[in-house]
């Protein structure tokens, strides 16, 4: 008798390619510093805030992959540069809810997440200050959808919210850099050498988690295979000159 396998479920959809990249703690800090430098340059001599708040690891990495998603499409025609691209991402609401309070903890498992939607023009995301524009768009979405009214809009189906987004202009991030994937799967034999996510089956989908090394972030990506090479080049070029991101 021939045993069946799950190979079918792990084959990429025709036309898609998968990649996994790991960013060291140094690479992520360099990425955050890059956003800081762009913000300082954008200030144009104006007095900076007394205590500028550095973008979080989640915002910095999401901005990097969102801009790479847009830039991988190649040279945009003038009429396309004004088009808007969108990034869907999750926000943790546990700290925002108090009636009743929601328990936390590092290994919390539960449905207390809200999907947010950031938007920016192709011209902004593909330009020299793309990281800055992407970071600000993500932070603006967090302020509007989470800080102001955490539960507002949760009754609307997600499909309804993104129905207006044209095909090919939506990227999505799932997971969180602080999820200790490798540590959780240590069953007494040491951390595994490699842990990968279930296959992502849509163009422009990214899954984030903690990496094997301390402070490392692992990102799994699914993308149109004709653009994957350009996508990875953009990620490596922005991530500390490509020295601190590895497959």
trRosetta pair geometry for C-beta under 8 A, 3 or more apart (Angstrom, degrees):
i j d omega theta_ij theta_ji phi_ij phi_ji
5 8 7.7 134 94 -4 77 77
6 9 4.9 -39 179 33 87 115
6 10 6.4 72 125 -15 88 105
7 10 6.0 -76 -154 45 37 101
7 11 6.8 48 153 -41 71 98
8 11 6.2 -48 -158 8 33 114
9 199 7.5 177 147 25 67 124
10 199 5.7 154 -140 -30 54 128
11 199 7.9 -18 62 -79 19 173
12 16 4.5 -137 171 87 113 97
12 17 6.4 58 165 -105 173 24
12 18 5.6 -157 -82 -22 127 101
12 199 6.4 -154 -91 -161 63 133
12 201 7.6 176 -149 -114 58 66
12 222 7.0 173 -135 -136 111 109
13 16 4.7 53 63 14 84 126
13 201 5.2 92 -26 -158 121 85
15 224 6.2 -32 158 -135 90 72
15 225 6.2 -153 179 12 37 101
16 201 7.2 161 42 -150 172 45
16 202 7.9 -162 -105 175 145 2
16 203 6.5 -137 -105 -78 102 71
16 222 5.3 9 -178 -177 124 100
16 223 6.8 142 -151 74 77 22
16 224 6.6 -64 -105 -97 56 32
16 225 6.1 127 177 -38 11 89
17 222 7.3 167 81 -149 37 57
17 223 6.1 -29 60 67 83 73
17 224 7.5 17 16 127 89 18
17 225 3.7 105 -30 -102 109 84
17 228 4.3 -55 71 -47 136 156
18 199 6.4 -87 -80 -135 146 87
18 200 7.0 138 -112 43 103 87
18 220 6.8 -7 -169 -174 101 93
18 221 6.9 154 -154 82 53 53
18 222 5.3 -25 -96 -96 75 74
19 220 7.5 172 91 -152 43 51
19 221 5.0 -10 60 58 86 103
19 223 7.5 -19 14 21 106 110
19 228 6.2 146 -25 -166 126 117
19 231 7.9 169 31 94 145 118
19 232 6.2 -109 176 -81 172 119
19 247 7.0 -80 -168 -128 93 100
20 196 6.2 -91 -77 -120 152 102
20 218 6.6 -2 -174 -174 101 98
20 219 7.1 165 -154 86 54 47
20 220 4.9 -19 -102 -101 85 73
20 221 7.4 176 -83 17 36 74
20 247 6.5 93 79 -165 71 66
21 218 7.5 167 89 -153 40 53
21 219 5.2 -12 62 61 86 97
21 221 7.3 14 7 -3 100 117
21 232 7.3 165 -65 -131 132 92
21 235 6.4 165 20 133 177 147
21 245 5.3 9 -180 179 117 106
21 246 7.0 152 -155 78 68 30
21 247 6.1 -49 -100 -101 62 48
22 211 4.8 96 -147 -121 110 139
22 212 7.6 -22 -135 18 150 89
22 213 8.0 95 167 26 132 102
22 216 5.6 9 -180 178 104 119
22 217 7.1 164 -155 83 58 41
22 218 5.0 -22 -102 -101 82 73
22 219 7.6 175 -85 19 34 69
22 245 6.9 163 77 -155 44 59
22 246 5.4 -21 57 63 95 82
22 247 7.7 84 12 179 86 6
23 27 4.4 -127 -169 90 87 132
23 28 5.4 103 133 -57 120 87
23 31 7.7 -5 -172 -17 144 139
23 61 6.9 -165 34 -109 157 115
23 211 7.5 -170 51 -36 51 143
23 216 6.6 160 80 -158 46 67
23 217 4.9 -11 57 59 100 92
23 218 7.9 -171 20 -78 69 28
23 219 7.1 32 -7 -4 105 111
23 239 5.9 -113 -118 -151 111 135
23 244 6.6 56 -155 125 65 91
23 245 5.2 -19 -96 -104 74 86
24 27 4.6 103 53 3 75 102
24 28 7.2 -141 95 -4 43 85
24 213 7.0 -15 -122 83 79 135
24 215 7.0 36 179 106 58 102
24 216 5.6 -37 -115 -103 43 86
24 244 4.6 -95 35 -176 112 104
24 245 7.7 -133 4 -77 77 42
25 28 5.8 -56 -151 35 33 110
25 29 6.5 32 153 -17 66 105
25 213 7.9 -112 -17 115 97 105
25 214 7.1 -12 -40 114 134 69
25 215 2.9 1 -73 140 122 134
25 216 6.5 -76 -38 -64 72 49
26 29 5.8 -55 -149 37 32 110
26 30 6.3 35 152 -20 66 106
26 240 6.8 48 124 -82 89 163
26 244 5.4 -127 86 -131 98 153
27 30 5.6 -55 -150 35 31 113
27 31 6.5 34 150 -22 64 104
27 239 5.0 20 -172 179 117 96
27 240 4.6 -111 -123 2 72 129
27 243 7.8 -168 -92 79 101 69
27 244 3.2 -170 -69 109 107 124
27 245 5.7 131 -151 -56 160 74
28 31 5.5 -50 -151 32 35 115
28 32 6.6 35 150 -17 65 102
28 57 5.4 9 -178 -131 134 100
28 60 6.5 114 -165 93 78 138
28 61 6.8 -31 -123 -61 100 102
28 215 7.4 -147 32 166 131 92
28 217 6.2 88 -73 8 134 124
29 32 5.6 -52 -150 36 35 112
29 33 6.3 37 151 -19 66 104
30 33 5.5 -52 -148 37 33 113
30 34 6.5 42 150 -27 64 100
30 239 7.4 97 82 -172 118 47
30 240 4.1 75 80 -81 161 98
30 244 7.0 125 22 36 138 147
31 34 5.5 -46 -152 27 33 116
31 35 7.0 33 150 -16 62 99
31 60 4.7 118 121 167 113 123
31 61 7.1 70 116 -74 161 58
31 64 6.1 -44 -149 -61 135 133
31 131 7.6 -149 -170 -150 82 141
31 238 7.0 60 -116 143 95 93
31 239 6.2 -21 -70 -118 113 63
31 240 7.3 -76 -47 -37 74 80
32 35 5.8 -51 -156 33 36 110
32 36 6.6 40 146 -20 65 104
32 54 5.3 44 176 -179 122 114
32 55 5.8 -160 -132 60 85 85
32 57 7.4 -57 -61 -90 121 55
32 60 5.0 -68 -78 -87 72 153
33 36 5.2 -51 -150 35 38 117
33 37 6.3 39 153 -21 69 101
34 37 5.8 -51 -148 34 32 110
34 38 6.5 31 153 -17 64 105
34 131 6.0 13 119 95 112 165
34 238 7.2 159 126 -172 173 85
35 38 5.7 -55 -149 38 33 111
35 39 6.3 34 152 -21 66 106
35 54 7.8 114 80 -158 115 71
35 55 5.2 -20 100 13 160 132
35 60 6.1 -121 -17 -112 140 94
35 63 7.2 75 -89 79 128 158
35 131 5.4 -120 -88 136 80 113
35 132 5.9 146 -146 -90 72 65
35 135 5.2 63 -140 -27 135 164
36 39 5.7 -57 -150 36 30 111
36 40 6.4 29 153 -19 65 105
36 52 7.1 113 -134 124 96 141
36 54 6.3 -31 -71 -116 115 86
37 40 5.7 -52 -147 36 33 111
37 41 6.3 31 154 -17 65 106
38 41 5.7 -54 -147 39 32 111
38 42 6.1 34 153 -22 65 108
38 129 5.1 141 -164 -136 122 86
38 131 6.1 154 1 74 161 101
38 132 3.9 -138 122 -54 132 125
39 42 5.6 -54 -145 36 31 113
39 43 6.7 44 151 -34 61 96
39 52 7.2 145 113 -158 143 140
39 132 5.9 167 -64 -130 67 118
40 43 5.7 -42 -158 14 34 117
40 48 6.5 -24 -115 -87 78 132
41 44 7.6 40 161 -62 43 54
41 129 7.8 -145 84 -98 119 117
42 129 6.6 95 -73 -139 116 148
42 132 6.2 161 -33 168 144 161
43 46 4.7 -125 175 54 87 89
43 47 7.8 -121 178 68 130 15
43 48 5.7 -52 -106 -84 167 78
48 52 5.9 -40 165 -52 115 121
49 52 4.9 125 62 -78 106 68
49 53 7.8 -30 91 -4 149 73
55 59 4.3 -114 -180 89 106 126
55 60 5.0 133 105 -59 118 86
55 63 7.5 -8 160 -3 159 141
55 135 5.0 -63 -102 -157 155 130
55 139 7.2 -106 -119 -60 97 123
56 59 4.7 95 54 9 80 100
56 60 6.9 -147 92 -5 41 89
57 60 5.8 -58 -144 39 30 110
57 61 6.1 20 163 -11 67 110
57 177 4.9 -81 115 51 125 165
57 217 6.6 174 167 -57 124 147
58 61 6.3 -62 -144 41 24 102
58 62 6.0 21 160 -16 63 114
58 89 8.0 131 165 178 110 138
58 176 6.5 -30 -97 -143 124 71
58 177 5.7 -145 -75 2 74 111
58 208 7.2 135 -124 111 79 168
59 62 5.9 -60 -142 41 26 110
59 63 6.1 28 159 -22 64 109
59 135 5.4 75 156 -140 109 84
59 138 5.1 167 -137 99 89 138
59 139 6.3 31 -132 -61 144 87
60 63 5.9 -57 -149 35 25 111
60 64 6.5 28 152 -22 61 106
60 131 7.8 19 -148 -169 68 110
60 135 6.7 10 -92 -101 50 117
61 64 5.5 -50 -150 32 34 115
61 65 6.5 21 158 -9 67 106
61 177 6.6 128 16 -67 150 126
61 208 6.5 109 111 -111 143 135
61 217 6.1 -94 -87 120 157 156
61 219 6.8 -167 178 -71 124 134
62 65 6.2 -62 -147 43 30 101
62 66 6.0 32 155 -22 66 111
62 87 6.6 113 169 170 108 145
62 89 5.9 12 -138 -97 148 149
62 134 7.6 -162 113 152 75 113
62 138 5.9 113 97 -105 129 156
62 173 4.9 -61 -120 -44 103 168
62 206 7.8 166 -119 82 66 143
62 208 7.9 -64 -69 -43 82 145
63 66 5.7 -56 -142 37 29 112
63 67 6.3 24 161 -14 65 107
63 130 8.0 155 170 133 94 75
63 131 5.3 87 137 -153 123 64
63 134 3.6 137 -146 107 88 116
63 135 4.4 -21 -79 -63 155 71
63 138 6.2 -111 -68 -4 91 136
64 67 6.3 -63 -152 38 24 104
64 68 6.4 21 153 -16 63 111
64 131 6.6 12 -83 -115 62 101
64 134 7.8 177 -36 92 25 151
64 235 6.3 82 155 -129 108 75
64 238 5.6 -180 -140 104 102 138
64 239 6.8 65 -160 -68 150 90
65 68 5.4 -51 -142 39 36 114
65 69 6.3 48 153 -29 64 100
65 171 7.2 -176 126 164 92 144
65 173 7.0 120 75 -87 134 111
65 206 5.1 53 150 -76 158 164
65 219 6.7 -156 -74 -173 141 151
65 221 7.1 -157 -148 -98 126 123
65 235 6.8 19 -97 -101 67 112
66 69 5.6 -48 -153 26 31 117
66 70 7.0 23 152 -11 62 102
66 85 7.5 150 -179 121 96 123
66 87 4.7 -36 -110 -83 131 137
66 118 7.9 -28 -126 84 162 125
66 125 6.7 -96 131 -144 93 127
66 134 4.9 159 80 -148 125 133
66 138 7.9 -179 -4 -57 157 116
66 171 5.5 175 -118 71 71 146
66 173 7.8 -62 -59 -39 96 118
67 70 5.9 -56 -153 38 37 107
67 71 6.0 28 154 -14 70 112
67 125 5.0 -163 -113 -177 72 85
67 126 7.1 160 -160 -85 83 40
67 130 4.1 110 -133 143 133 125
67 131 6.1 -70 -17 -74 157 56
67 134 5.2 -105 -49 -37 99 149
67 234 7.1 -145 114 158 85 130
67 238 7.5 95 83 -58 128 166
68 71 5.7 -58 -136 45 32 107
68 72 6.0 43 160 -34 66 104
68 231 5.1 86 154 -158 106 70
68 232 8.0 75 -175 -64 137 16
68 234 4.0 163 -124 96 87 123
68 235 4.9 9 -95 -59 159 78
68 238 7.4 -127 -66 16 104 135
69 72 6.1 -51 -151 22 22 114
69 73 8.0 29 148 -26 51 97
69 85 7.5 164 101 176 111 144
69 171 4.4 9 179 -79 178 144
69 204 5.2 69 -144 -128 132 100
69 223 7.5 -148 -119 -114 81 121
69 231 6.8 28 -92 -125 42 111
70 73 6.2 -51 -175 14 40 114
70 85 5.4 -129 -89 -11 116 171
70 122 5.8 -178 -164 -134 126 76
70 125 4.4 72 38 115 164 129
70 126 5.2 -120 125 -64 116 90
70 130 7.6 -158 65 -151 129 134
71 125 7.6 -137 -42 131 80 89
71 126 5.2 145 -85 -124 77 85
71 130 7.3 -6 -50 -126 117 175
71 230 7.2 -144 121 150 80 106
71 231 7.9 137 78 -107 83 52
71 234 4.8 134 85 -107 133 155
72 223 7.1 -14 119 -176 166 143
72 227 4.2 92 152 175 114 110
72 228 7.7 30 -158 -82 142 15
72 230 4.3 139 -137 98 73 105
72 231 3.9 -3 -87 -71 143 77
72 234 6.3 -115 -62 6 79 137
73 76 6.7 49 101 -75 115 90
73 227 6.6 -8 -81 -124 45 141
74 230 7.0 -52 -66 -155 73 172
76 80 4.4 -129 -174 93 96 114
76 81 4.8 128 112 -74 125 75
76 122 5.3 168 -139 145 171 138
76 123 7.8 -132 83 -74 143 59
76 126 6.3 158 1 23 130 170
77 80 4.6 85 55 8 79 106
77 81 7.2 -138 91 -21 39 84
78 81 5.8 -46 -148 16 33 115
78 82 7.9 24 160 -12 57 97
79 82 6.9 -59 -169 29 35 103
79 83 7.9 48 138 -34 60 100
80 83 5.3 -38 -163 7 54 122
80 122 6.0 -21 140 55 77 163
81 121 7.1 51 154 157 59 107
81 122 5.0 -128 -143 88 40 108
81 123 4.2 68 167 -68 98 91
81 126 7.3 -100 -131 47 89 130
82 121 5.9 -40 -154 -153 36 127
82 122 7.2 -22 18 39 11 97
82 123 6.4 11 -81 -17 44 120
83 121 6.9 131 78 -149 29 74
83 122 5.3 32 64 -11 79 120
83 166 7.6 -52 -168 37 127 140
83 169 6.9 -107 146 -111 116 140
84 119 5.1 16 179 -176 123 110
84 120 6.8 160 -146 86 80 18
84 121 5.5 -60 -94 -95 62 54
84 122 7.4 -142 -99 -25 16 73
84 169 7.0 80 100 174 57 137
85 119 7.1 166 83 -147 37 64
85 120 6.5 -22 59 67 82 68
85 121 7.5 91 13 -163 78 15
85 122 5.9 93 -20 -77 110 72
85 125 5.9 -48 47 7 130 159
85 169 4.8 -136 -118 -167 65 85
85 170 7.6 -177 -168 -78 68 31
85 171 7.2 28 168 1 109 100
86 117 5.8 -12 -169 -169 114 97
86 118 6.8 152 -157 80 59 49
86 119 5.0 -23 -101 -96 76 81
86 162 7.2 171 115 -130 156 98
86 165 5.2 -77 21 -120 147 131
86 169 6.0 69 15 132 87 87
86 170 4.9 -18 72 -109 106 72
86 171 7.3 177 92 30 54 64
87 117 7.3 154 77 -154 46 49
87 118 4.6 -11 57 58 98 101
87 119 7.7 -171 19 -74 70 37
87 134 7.5 70 -17 -156 151 96
87 137 7.4 107 30 112 118 120
87 138 6.7 -38 82 -87 138 94
87 170 7.7 159 -89 -159 25 57
87 171 5.2 -18 -109 73 74 94
87 172 7.1 157 -163 -93 55 33
87 173 6.7 17 -179 -3 102 103
88 115 5.9 -5 -170 -173 102 106
88 116 7.2 156 -153 80 52 46
88 117 5.6 -19 -98 -99 69 74
88 162 6.9 -30 -70 -81 130 137
88 170 6.5 26 -12 -175 107 103
88 171 7.4 -167 25 96 72 45
88 172 4.2 -13 63 -114 104 87
88 173 7.2 -176 90 28 56 62
89 115 7.5 150 78 -152 26 62
89 116 5.6 -26 67 62 76 94
89 118 7.1 7 15 0 112 108
89 138 6.9 14 31 -138 150 106
89 141 7.8 107 47 100 106 143
89 172 7.2 174 -70 -159 52 55
89 173 4.4 6 -107 60 95 105
89 174 7.8 -161 -136 -73 56 36
90 113 4.6 -10 -167 -178 117 122
90 114 7.1 135 -158 70 63 37
90 115 6.0 -43 -99 -96 61 57
90 116 7.3 133 -127 13 12 85
90 173 7.6 -122 11 100 74 79
90 174 6.3 58 -10 -130 118 58
90 175 7.9 128 33 21 127 19
90 176 7.5 -82 77 -61 115 96
91 113 6.7 145 68 -161 41 68
91 114 4.9 -26 60 64 98 89
91 115 7.7 162 14 -100 82 10
91 116 5.2 58 -21 -23 118 122
91 142 6.2 154 -108 -121 135 84
91 145 7.0 152 12 102 155 108
91 146 4.7 -112 153 -82 156 139
92 95 7.0 54 119 10 100 93
92 112 6.9 42 -159 107 64 93
92 113 6.2 -35 -98 -106 47 76
92 176 7.4 33 -46 -92 120 149
93 96 4.8 -69 -162 45 69 115
93 97 5.7 54 145 -22 97 108
93 102 7.6 66 106 27 79 157
93 112 5.1 -130 62 163 92 83
93 113 6.6 179 5 -102 94 22
93 114 5.4 77 -48 -13 122 106
93 146 6.9 -143 -96 -142 81 98
93 150 5.1 117 -140 -172 112 123
93 151 7.7 88 -154 -69 151 69
94 97 6.6 -69 -149 34 26 100
94 102 4.5 -122 -141 93 76 124
94 103 7.8 -57 -155 86 121 27
94 104 5.3 117 149 -90 146 93
94 108 7.1 30 -86 136 158 167
94 112 5.1 76 -69 121 77 144
95 104 7.5 31 -66 -78 77 135
96 146 6.5 -133 -66 179 159 85
96 147 7.8 -135 -112 -106 127 37
96 150 4.1 149 133 -84 141 149
97 100 7.8 30 145 81 102 39
97 101 6.9 146 111 -131 76 37
97 102 5.1 53 76 -10 118 114
97 112 7.1 -113 17 -156 140 119
97 150 6.6 -139 -62 107 79 157
97 151 7.9 79 -92 -52 105 109
98 101 5.3 -2 -141 -84 50 77
102 110 7.5 -164 -170 97 115 151
102 112 5.4 113 -172 -118 160 158
103 108 6.7 179 112 -115 81 116
104 108 5.4 -74 -165 -53 40 144
105 108 4.8 132 64 -53 81 88
106 178 8.0 -115 -144 149 84 108
106 180 7.0 18 166 2 117 123
107 184 7.2 136 -114 -108 108 114
114 145 6.8 -170 129 146 130 108
114 146 6.5 166 66 -94 136 90
114 150 6.8 -168 -25 -175 153 71
114 151 7.8 -142 -89 -104 135 38
114 154 6.2 -83 -119 -91 103 106
115 158 5.6 26 62 -110 158 120
115 161 7.7 158 102 64 119 155
116 141 4.7 120 165 148 118 116
116 142 6.5 9 -146 -81 170 54
116 145 4.7 159 -119 75 99 152
116 146 6.7 -47 -78 -37 132 104
117 141 6.2 -155 79 -140 35 135
117 145 7.6 115 30 -56 65 157
117 161 6.3 -170 -27 150 147 121
117 162 6.9 -174 -105 -82 140 90
118 134 7.8 86 130 -162 141 62
118 137 4.3 108 179 138 114 96
118 138 4.8 -47 -76 -89 161 51
118 140 7.0 112 -128 64 96 89
118 141 4.0 -104 -81 -24 80 143
119 137 6.3 -137 67 -165 30 127
119 141 7.9 118 5 -72 64 118
120 124 4.7 -102 169 81 109 132
120 125 5.2 124 101 -52 119 99
120 133 5.3 127 -160 148 148 107
120 134 6.2 -121 22 -93 157 54
120 137 4.3 -95 -50 -67 112 155
121 124 4.7 96 60 6 82 101
121 125 7.0 -164 91 -2 42 88
122 125 5.9 -62 -140 45 32 104
122 126 5.6 11 169 -3 71 118
123 126 6.6 -64 -131 47 18 96
123 127 6.1 31 163 -40 58 114
124 127 6.0 -57 -147 18 22 117
124 129 7.6 -53 -163 87 67 90
124 130 6.8 124 141 -116 53 61
124 133 3.9 -165 166 179 108 163
124 134 7.8 157 128 -50 99 62
124 137 7.9 115 118 -43 141 129
125 130 4.8 57 -176 -146 36 102
125 133 6.1 -123 -77 91 49 124
125 134 5.8 75 -120 -68 86 100
126 130 5.9 67 -62 -90 5 131
127 130 5.4 156 59 -57 56 81
127 133 7.3 67 51 -1 107 141
129 132 4.5 -39 178 38 92 120
129 133 5.9 94 118 -22 89 96
130 133 5.8 -59 -145 40 33 107
130 134 6.0 30 159 -18 69 109
131 134 5.9 -58 -145 39 27 110
131 135 6.2 27 157 -20 64 109
131 238 6.8 157 -68 -157 127 134
132 135 5.8 -56 -147 36 28 110
132 136 6.3 23 157 -15 64 109
133 136 5.9 -58 -146 39 29 108
133 137 6.3 31 155 -21 64 107
134 137 5.7 -55 -147 35 30 111
134 138 6.5 29 155 -17 64 105
135 138 5.9 -57 -151 36 30 109
135 139 6.3 26 154 -14 66 109
136 139 5.7 -55 -143 41 32 110
136 140 6.1 37 155 -24 66 106
137 140 5.7 -51 -145 34 29 113
137 141 6.6 31 154 -19 62 103
138 141 5.8 -54 -152 34 31 111
138 142 6.6 33 150 -19 64 104
139 142 5.5 -52 -150 34 35 114
139 143 6.5 36 152 -19 66 102
140 143 5.7 -52 -149 35 33 111
140 144 6.2 22 157 -12 66 111
141 144 6.0 -60 -141 43 29 105
141 145 5.6 -6 172 9 68 119
142 145 6.7 -68 -124 52 19 88
142 146 5.1 -32 -166 32 61 123
142 147 6.5 60 140 -16 73 100
143 146 7.3 -40 -79 52 8 80
143 147 4.9 -31 -139 36 48 128
143 148 6.5 59 156 -26 61 98
144 147 7.7 31 -11 46 15 88
144 148 5.8 -14 -149 14 31 132
145 148 7.4 31 -28 42 8 98
145 149 7.6 -62 -156 66 31 75
145 152 7.3 -135 -147 72 57 100
145 153 7.0 -58 -140 43 95 140
146 150 5.6 30 -156 -109 54 69
147 150 7.9 52 -71 -67 8 76
148 152 7.5 -31 100 18 92 141
149 152 3.5 41 119 -15 124 126
149 153 7.9 103 104 2 113 90
151 154 5.2 -63 -166 7 64 129
153 156 5.3 -43 -168 22 69 116
153 161 7.5 72 178 -92 119 128
156 160 5.4 -110 176 75 96 128
156 161 5.9 103 121 -57 121 97
157 160 4.6 94 68 -1 87 104
157 161 7.4 -157 97 -9 49 84
158 161 5.5 -53 -152 32 41 113
158 162 6.5 9 161 3 73 108
159 162 6.6 -71 -144 50 28 90
159 163 6.3 56 153 -63 63 93
160 163 5.7 -28 -148 -15 31 121
162 165 4.8 -31 -172 11 78 124
162 170 6.2 56 -163 -111 127 153
165 169 5.7 -148 -179 80 91 102
165 170 4.7 64 147 -59 148 117
166 169 5.0 56 68 11 84 128
168 203 7.2 -20 -114 101 61 141
170 204 6.6 146 100 96 52 146
171 204 3.9 -113 -109 175 71 114
171 205 7.6 -173 -162 -75 62 31
171 206 7.1 24 173 -2 102 107
172 202 7.4 26 33 89 125 131
172 204 6.5 94 14 120 70 89
172 205 5.2 -12 65 -115 99 70
172 206 7.0 -178 93 29 51 72
173 206 4.9 -21 -109 73 69 106
173 207 7.8 158 -161 -88 54 25
173 208 6.4 19 -173 -13 101 114
174 205 7.4 2 4 -172 108 92
174 206 7.2 169 25 90 66 54
174 207 5.2 -21 71 -109 95 71
174 208 7.2 -178 89 21 43 76
175 179 6.1 -94 -167 16 89 143
175 197 7.7 -90 -62 -94 142 144
175 207 4.8 84 -11 -171 135 67
175 208 4.0 -177 95 60 112 62
175 209 5.1 -75 -174 -58 137 73
176 179 5.0 110 67 -26 84 98
176 208 6.1 70 -71 95 4 110
176 209 7.3 47 64 -104 45 49
177 208 5.4 -49 -66 161 62 121
177 209 7.2 131 -123 -171 30 10
177 210 6.3 86 171 -76 51 62
177 217 4.5 -37 -134 -113 104 120
178 210 6.3 20 -162 -60 17 109
179 184 8.0 -37 168 -12 77 136
179 208 7.7 125 26 114 113 74
179 209 4.7 -65 76 -137 112 80
179 210 5.5 -153 79 -3 51 91
180 183 3.8 -33 162 45 118 118
180 184 5.3 130 98 -30 86 89
180 210 4.9 -15 -106 46 39 152
181 184 6.1 -60 -149 33 21 109
181 185 6.6 -1 161 -1 59 113
181 195 5.3 -168 145 96 115 145
181 209 4.2 47 -33 157 132 134
181 210 5.4 180 13 59 81 80
181 211 7.8 7 48 -92 111 16
181 218 7.0 -73 41 41 144 131
182 185 6.1 -68 -147 46 29 100
182 186 6.9 49 150 -44 63 95
182 191 4.6 37 162 -159 108 115
182 192 6.2 -137 -141 47 83 80
182 195 5.8 -167 -87 9 71 132
182 210 6.7 -111 18 105 89 97
182 211 6.9 12 -11 149 131 30
182 212 4.7 126 -85 -110 166 57
183 186 5.7 -38 -158 1 37 118
183 191 6.7 -35 -83 -102 45 109
183 210 7.2 -12 7 97 104 141
185 191 7.5 78 80 -146 83 62
185 192 5.6 -29 111 -3 120 121
185 195 5.8 137 37 -92 157 142
186 189 7.3 -154 -162 53 66 57
186 190 6.4 -79 -139 153 103 14
186 191 5.1 -46 -83 -85 110 55
186 192 7.4 -145 -83 -16 60 71
191 212 5.8 135 141 -152 136 87
192 195 5.4 97 79 -52 131 93
192 212 7.7 -112 81 -111 61 111
193 212 7.4 5 -159 -114 29 153
194 212 7.8 -54 -90 -60 39 133
195 209 8.0 -78 101 99 117 147
195 212 7.8 148 16 -74 96 91
195 218 7.9 126 75 76 87 171
196 220 6.4 106 -160 -91 81 138
197 200 7.1 31 105 -41 122 92
197 207 4.6 -13 -7 100 175 157
197 209 7.2 157 -64 -8 111 132
197 220 4.7 -147 31 29 118 157
199 222 7.1 80 180 -77 74 132
200 205 4.0 -159 175 96 132 128
200 206 7.7 2 -91 -70 174 15
200 207 6.2 -167 -60 -22 127 112
200 220 6.5 153 -11 123 120 105
200 221 7.3 -75 50 -176 144 19
200 222 3.7 -152 90 -6 103 127
201 205 7.6 15 44 25 34 154
201 222 6.6 -60 -65 161 13 173
202 205 4.7 89 68 -33 90 125
202 222 6.4 102 61 91 41 128
203 222 6.9 -109 -102 121 27 87
203 223 5.9 63 -150 -141 69 42
203 224 5.1 20 -126 -41 121 83
204 222 7.7 -37 27 86 20 72
204 223 6.3 73 -63 -107 43 78
205 221 7.2 156 85 -152 53 49
205 222 4.9 8 54 47 98 102
206 219 5.7 -14 -167 -169 105 103
206 220 7.0 154 -155 79 52 49
206 221 5.2 -10 -103 -100 79 77
207 219 7.0 152 74 -155 49 51
207 220 4.5 -8 54 55 103 100
207 221 7.9 -156 22 -67 69 39
208 217 6.3 -15 -160 -176 97 108
208 218 7.3 144 -155 80 46 54
208 219 5.6 -14 -98 -101 68 78
209 217 7.4 156 81 -157 32 64
209 218 5.3 -20 67 61 82 100
210 216 6.9 90 -177 79 63 67
210 217 6.6 -62 -119 -107 36 54
210 218 7.0 27 111 13 20 94
211 215 8.0 -23 48 89 106 38
211 216 2.9 -67 60 112 132 109
211 217 5.7 -66 -24 -18 103 5
211 218 4.3 131 -91 -40 80 91
212 216 6.4 -13 48 66 52 145
212 218 7.7 69 -15 -54 69 127
213 216 4.2 79 64 -17 85 131
221 228 7.9 148 111 -132 118 94
221 231 7.3 -167 147 136 152 140
223 227 5.8 -101 154 82 115 97
223 228 4.9 145 81 -88 116 80
223 231 5.5 -14 144 -9 174 167
224 227 4.8 51 79 22 100 106
224 228 7.1 -156 88 -39 47 78
225 228 5.4 -27 -140 -5 42 121
227 230 5.5 -60 -164 47 64 109
227 231 5.6 72 138 -32 84 105
228 231 5.4 -56 -146 35 32 118
228 232 6.3 29 160 -18 68 104
229 232 6.2 -57 -149 35 27 105
229 233 6.5 29 153 -20 62 108
230 233 5.6 -54 -149 35 34 116
230 234 6.5 34 155 -19 66 103
231 234 6.0 -59 -156 34 29 108
231 235 6.6 26 151 -17 64 106
232 235 5.6 -54 -148 36 36 112
232 236 6.2 30 157 -15 69 108
233 236 6.0 -59 -145 41 28 106
233 237 6.1 29 157 -23 64 110
234 237 5.8 -54 -142 35 29 112
234 238 6.4 16 162 -9 63 110
235 238 6.3 -70 -153 42 26 100
235 239 5.9 12 160 -13 67 118
235 245 6.4 -138 136 141 98 169
236 239 5.8 -61 -131 42 29 104
236 242 3.6 42 166 -110 96 95
236 245 5.5 -141 -110 66 69 127
237 241 7.1 -9 -154 -133 41 34
237 242 6.0 0 -77 -48 34 103
239 242 6.5 84 70 -84 85 35
239 244 6.1 -127 147 70 95 84
239 245 4.1 52 104 -32 150 128
240 243 5.3 -82 120 49 103 89
240 244 4.3 25 62 21 142 115
240 245 7.4 153 45 -19 95 86
242 245 6.4 -73 -143 43 44 100
